[in-house]
Amino acid sequence: MIKDKLTAVRDWVEDGLRSLLGQITPDGRIIIILVMLFVFGAGSIYMTVSSIYNMGKKSGQEQMQIEHIKRLELEHTQKTDSINQINRFDYE
């Protein structure tokens, strides 16, 4: 039931696009493709350059804080060893 409705909507949209795009000449299609390529390419370059530019700003440093790695606290438990009966666990 829902699948049939989704199929009908998909077919309706597909028919509408085919009729709309079928009226465009091949030269018009090339122009549309080139315009879309230019717009999306310019948007991609803008996003890349603006993100690199904002990384070095003061607000960018506040958002990304680097924390040094802390020393791991090891557990000092005394366990008996079969070879050495006196265990000295000095990890420092």
Secondary structure, 3 states (H helix, E strand, C coil): CHHHHHHHHHHHHHHHHHHHHHCCCHHHHHHHHHHHHHHHHHHHHHHHHHHHHHHCCHHHHHHCCCCCCCCCCCCCCCCCCCCCCCCCCCCC
